[in-house]
Amino acid sequence: MTGGNGHALITGTGAVTPLGTGTEAFWDAALHGKSGIGEITLFDPTPFPSHIAGECRDFDPLDFMSRKEARRMDRFAQFGIAAGIQAVEEAGVAEAIRKNPERTAIVMGSGIGGLSTWEREYRVMHERGPGRVSPFMITMMVPNMAAGQLAIMLGATGPTQCPVLACATGGEAIAEGLEMIRRGDADIVIAGASEAPITPLSMAGFCAIRAISRRNDEPHRASRPFDRDRDGFVMSEGAGAVVLESPEHAERRGAEPLAAVAGYGRSTDAYHITAPDEEGRGVERAMRLCLEDAGLSAEQIGHVNAHATATPTGDGPESKAIARVVPHALVSATKSMTGHSFGAVGATEGIMCALALKERVVPPTINLENLAEDCERLDYVAGEAREAPELEAAFSNSMGFGGHNVVVAFSSVR
């Protein structure tokens, strides 16, 4: 299958997630319905109402960079670089990048950037004075540094971008990567997003708006998209990246793609800074625009990886939009396993869509036991993964604070 306005092929993936580092570990854990949520270890959560998050516990930056490089990067940038390097290695494009660096682009976004650096250096200034603030603070803090540092490591001299679109950032990065391929800006695009938001200040802020789960005694059961007993999302961290190639470039290399990025749709709610309207009209419009851009019919979309954060304000409206556009699709809410890594999550969920198409199996939504009354009755893949032998296309939905909606369509290459 190919997109109506031109498509890009996914030839490599990389992931750093609470389910594991590396796409293989991440995907295997997701298919088996494992949870990456646990007690916070990155700081003492005792003073906070919520003590749980999805941490990337097996991540070691020294697997991807030198100790000196790691010390000069915020955790979010370490994640993004690790995901990008994994994707390049899986795709086998390192030599192609070296031979033609100006034809390699990077789109690596972040919703927040170096929050832990900002918090740490503020404490240093407050306790020890401005003269003790790190000279690397600015370059560790700004959100574009994962993109910039990855370009330096790979020697990629094509265009580089850093989308910042709250929780829709990862989807936006993949959409812009596709557009770069379509425009002819690059033959190879490394597209993704990273986030490291598990910090005291971030936790305090989200607790203050009562947006996150307080199910501290059952962390593995805390993230409950579409479920009657949901009580908010679970914060997490991580990164995802894909290598996108033009079909011509991939064919010249003899690459074997996993799937294609067929199209995208974008919209803005213009309704509320943290909630969609009750009918989900904005994300519905993005899904319909995505179908048009990809040259696909609604009937061809067999799977939706829903944004579904386990909040009453978000799950219900999104389910209504899905019911109006693709009511037949198999619906997964994989944040039930990974938690919500804000800007990064659209990238990791996009990888899940690509792998679902490649392997014809749809990952589950765990903890969905009793459908909430405000959610539409869809074909939710609850509890266990489901075989989908006829699957030919999938949506990845992303909805961000500020009213941003990004829907990316992935299609099979079989």
N, C-alpha and C positions, 0 to 999 in steps of 0.2 A: 504493500500500500504506500502511496505517496501523498503528500499534502497538496492542496489546491494551488497555493502560492509558492511552492517549493519547500522542500524539507531538508533537514540535516540528519545525519546518521550518528547515533551514539556508539562509539567504538571503545570507550573505556569509562569506568566509574571508580569513585573513591569515597569512602565514608568513615567518619569518626562519630560514633553514637553511643548512647548508654547501653545499646544492645551489643556493642563490640566495635573494635577498630578493624576496618577492612570490609569491603562489600560482602565477601563470602560469610564472614561471621555475623554481620548485621542481618543479612537476608535469611540465613539459616535460623537465627533466633526469632525473627519475625514470623517465619512460616510455622514455627513450633509454638507460637503464642506466648513467648517469654516476655517478662516485664523487666525494664531497666531502671525501675524506680526504687529508691531506697532512702535511708536516713542520710542527711547531708553530712559530708565529711570535709568539705572545702573550708568551712568555718563552723563555729559553734552555733547551732540553730536554737539553743535552749530559750533565748528571750523571745522567739518569734512564735506566732500562732501555728505556722506551718513549719514542719521539720524535715520535709521530704523533697526530693528532686531527682532528676535523671542525670547522674554524673557519668562522665566517660572514664570509668575507673581503670581500664586497661591501657589507656593512652600514655605513651612515653614519647615526648618530643624528640628525644635523642635517637629514636628510630628513623627520623626524617631530616635531622639537621644537627649541626655541631652544638656543643654546650654553649659556646659563645653566642651563636646565633639565637639559641633558645632564650638566653638571658636578656636579649635585646628585643624580644617580641612578647606582646601580650598573648594570653592563652587563646583568644579568638583567632589570632593570626597563625599561631602554631597549628590549630585545627585546620584552618583553610589551606595552609601549605601542605599539610599531611594528606588531605583529601585530594588536592590537585596533583601531588606527586604520585599517589596511588593510581589515579585515573590515567595519567600519562604512561605509567608503567604497564597498566593493563592494556591500553590501546597500542602500545609499542610505537609511539610517535616521537620519542626523544630524538632520534636521528633526523627525522623530518624537520623537527623544530630547529635543530642545529644547522641544517643545510639551508633553511629558508626562514630565518627567525622573524622577518618582517611580515610573513603571512600567517603568523600565530597570534591570536588575540586572547585576552583574558577578561572575563566578566566575573568577578568574585565580590559579592556583596556582603553586607552585615547590617543588621537592624540597629545595632547599638555601638559596636566597636569595642575599644579597650576599656571597659568599665572597671575591671579590677585594677588596672594601672591608675586610672583616675582616682579611685578610692584610696589606694595605697599612698600615692604621692600627695594627696591632700592631707592625709594623716601625718606624713613626714613633714610637710610645711608647717602644719599646726603645732606639732610637738617639737620640731628641731629647727625650724626656721626655713625661709625660702632658699637659702644657700645650699641646703641639703637635698633639694629636689633633683631627681635624676635628669641628666642631660638627654636621656632617651625617652623621657616622658611623652613628648608630643608625638614622636614617630611610633611609639608603642600604642598610643591612644586613638589616633584618627582611624576611621573605619576603612579607608582605602589601603591600609598597609598589608593586609593579606594579599590583595591583588598585586601591589607593588613588589613585595618581597618574593612572591611566586614568580613574577616576571624576571626578577634578577636571578633567581635560582635556575630557571629554565633558559635564560637568555632570549626570551620572547620579546621582540621589539615592535610587534603590531599594536593596534589600539588596545587600551586597557580601561575598564570601567569598574565602578563600584556602586551598584544600585543600593539605595537605602529606602526601603518601603515597608518598614515594620515587619509584620509576620508574612507579608507577601514578597519579601525580598528574594528568596530562593527561586520562586516561580518566575519573577521578573528577570532574574539573571539568565535563566534558561531561555526565556522568550527573547531577550535581547541577543543572546548567543545565536539563536536561530536567525534573527534578523541580520546579524553580521554576515552569516553564511549567505543568506539570500542577496544581500547588497553586494557581495563580492569583496567585503572588507578583509576577509581572511579565508584560508583553506581549513584551518584548525582553530577551534575556540574551546578554551577550558572555561566552563561555566559552572558556577555554584555559589555557595554562601556559607558563612560560618558565624558562630555566636558562642560567647562564654558569659552568660548573664547571672550565673549563680554566685552572687555576692551579697553581703549584708544589706547594702543600700537598696539593691534591686529587690531583694526579698521583702524589705520593709515597705517599699513602694507598692508592690503587688498585694501584700497583706492589707495595706491601708485601703485599697479599693475593693477588698474582699473578692478578688478574682481567682484565687488559687485554693486548691483542696487542702483541707485540714484533717484528712483521714490519716493521721500520723501513726496509728496503731496497725494499719493495714496498707503500707505503701504500695504493694504490688496490685492492690485493688482500688487504688485512689483515682486513677485516670479512667473515667467512665463515660466516654462520648455516647450520646443519645440515650443514656440510661436514666431511668426515673430517679435514681439516688445519687446522681452526679452532684458535686458541690464545688466545681471549679476545675481549672486546668492544673497540671503539674509542670512546674518549670523544669527545663532541661537545657543541655548544651550540646554542641557538636558541629559537624560540617558535612557537606556533601558536594561532590564535583563530578561533572561529566565531561568527557571529550566529545565535542561535536565536530564532524567533518562534512565537507561538501561531498555529495555522492561521487563526483568525479575524482576527488582526491582519495577517498577511501577505496575506490575501485582500482586506481593506479597502484596503491599499496597492497592490494589484495586483502584488505581488512575484512573481518567478519563482524558486522555490526550486531548489537544486541536488539536494537529497536530504532525507530525514527522519531524525531520531534516533528510533528506534522503541522502544528499551528498553535496559535494562542489567542486569547481574548482578554481585554482589560476594561475595567470600568471603575467608577468612583460612586459611592453611595450618596455623598453630600447630605448625610442624615445625622450622624452622631460620631463622636471621636472614638468610641469603643464598641458600638453595637450597630449591626445592620438593621434596616427596617424590618418589621415583623414578618413581612412576606418574602424577604430575601430577593428583592427585585434587582439589586445591584449584581449579585453573583449570578443570577439567572441571565442577565444581559451579557455578562462576561462569557458564560457557557455558550450562549447563542452566537456571539461574535467569534468564539473559538471554532465552532463548527464551520462557520462561513470561511474563516481564514484557512482552515485545514482542508477544506473541500470534502468534509465528511458529513454523513447524515446522522441524525440522532440515533437511529437504529444501529449504527455501526459501533457506538460507544457501549462496550459491554461491561465496563468497570469504572468506578469513580473512587479515587482516594480522596475522601472528603477532608475538608479543613477541620471540622468537628473537634473543638477543643475541650468539650465537656462542660460548657457553660450554657445556661438556659437562654441567654441572649443570642448565642451564635448557632447552636445545634438546630433549633427549631426552624429558623428562617432558611438555613442552608438546605435542610431536608425538604422544605416546601419547594425551593428552587429546583432541586434535583428531580422531585416528583413531576414538575411541570415540563422539564426538558428531556430527561432520560429516565423515566420511571421504571424501566426494565433492568437497569444496570445493577451489577453486583457492587454493593457499597461497603468500603472498608474505612475504618477510622483508626489509623495506625498510631496516632498519638496515645492511644490506650496502652501501648507498649513502650514507646520512646519518650513520652512526655512531649512538651511543647518547647522546642528550641528556637522559638521566635524567628528571626531572619533566616536561620539555616534550614528550617523544617521543610520548606518548599523544595529544596534541593534533594534532601534525603527521601522525601515522598515521591519526587519525580523518578529517582532511581528505582524505588519500589514499583512504580508503574512500568518502567522499562523491563524490569526483571519479570514482572507478572506476564507481560506480553511474550517475552522470550521463552519462559518455562510453562506458560499456560496454566498458571495457578495464582489464585488471589489470596493475599495475606488476610488474617482474621482481624476482627475487632474483639479484644478481650474485655471482660467486665461488663458486657452488654447482656444483662439478665432480664430486665423489664423495661420495655420501650417507654420512654417518657411520653406523657399525654400530648405534649406540644410538638412531637416529632411525627412526621409522616411515616406510614407503613411502607417501607421500601424493602428490597431484597438485601438486607444486611448480612454480611458474612460474619456471623457471630461465633466466637469460641474456637473454631478450627478453620484452617485454610481450606479453600475449595478449588478443586480442579475446574478449569474453564477451557476445554479443548477448542472451542470455537472463537476464543477471544481474539479480536483483531484491532481494537483501539480502546484507549482509556483516557480519562480526564484526571488531572491533578489539580484540585481546587486550593487556592490560597486566599485568605482574607485577612487584611491587616488593620490595626488601629489607624484611625484616620479615614476609614471607609474605602480602603484600596482592595480591589479584587483582581486577581490574576488567575486565569485558567489556562493550563497547557495541555494540549492533546498529543498523546504518544500513539504510534501505530506500529503494527507488526511488520517485520521485513521478511517473513517467511513466504 
